[in-house]
Amino acid sequence: MISRIADLKNKQLVCMSDGAVLGYLGDVEFDVTNGKITSFIIYGRLRLFGLLGREEDIRIPFEEISVIGNETILVSCSFKWQEKGLSIFGRKF
């Protein structure tokens, strides 16, 4: 399957081990010298509608990508990621 980087943007990334949705693909990082994709980046969630910035981005190495489908990308999830809940004034929601 031949695809453009623009076609990959906004695809949903799903962890294969537990079915958790990691987020939507925001950016692609690639090595200019050999032209290979090195990692996919999921942008961090906005804090307080973006007024307080963003959470940390999730960087997924390309070796962790198992399948790229029409709407989703399956990830093996052997890298470290943590799902963070919304917290306001020290209280988690």
N, C-alpha and C positions, 0 to 999 in steps of 0.2 A: 504494500500500500504506500503510495507516494502522498505526502502531505506537506503543507506549508506550516511555518511556525505560527502564522496568523490563524490557521485552522485549529491548532492545538490550544490556543488561548481560550479560557473560560470553560475548559472541560473539567468535569468533576473527578477528583482523585479519591479512590476508595481503597482502604486497607483490606487485603485479601484474608488476613487471619481472623478478624472479627467483624468485618463489614462496615467499619466506621468510616464516615465521610470525613476526609481530611480537609477538604476545601476545594476551591476552584483554582486552576492553574493561572497564575498571574504573569509569570515571566519565565524565560528559558535562558540558561547560561550555557555558553559553548566556548570551546577552545578555538581561537582564530587560526592557530598554526596548522592544525590538522582538520578543522571543520567539523569536529564531533561534538555532540551535545554532552555536557558534563553533569548538569543538574537541572531539575525543575524547581521553581520557587513559587510557594503559596504565600501571598501577602498576609500579614497579621491583621487581626480584626481591629476595627476602629474602637478607640476608647472614648466614650461620651461623645458620639457623633463626630469624632475626629478632632475635637477640641483639645484633647489630652494626648494626641498622637496615635500611634499604632502599637499593637503587641509585636513581638518578634516574628520575623518571617520564618517559615518552615522551608528548609532547603533539603530536597530529596535527590540523592545521587542517582544518576541515570541507570546504574547497575541494579537499583532496587525496583525499577519499572519492569513489570511482567508482561502486560498486554496494553496496547493502545487501541481502544475501540472507537466507535462513532461518537459516543457521548461521554464515555468514562475512560479513565486510565486506572488500571489495577496496579497496586503497589504492594510489595512483599512485606513492608513495615518492619524490617530488622534494624532500621535506624531508630534513634531515640526521638520520640515526639511525645508531647503531653497535651491532652485536651484540657483547655482552661475554661472554666465557667466565668460568667459575668460576676464581677464583684464591685459593689458600691459601698463605700465606708466600711470596708473590712468584712462585709457580709456577702457570702457567695449565693448566687441565684442559679 
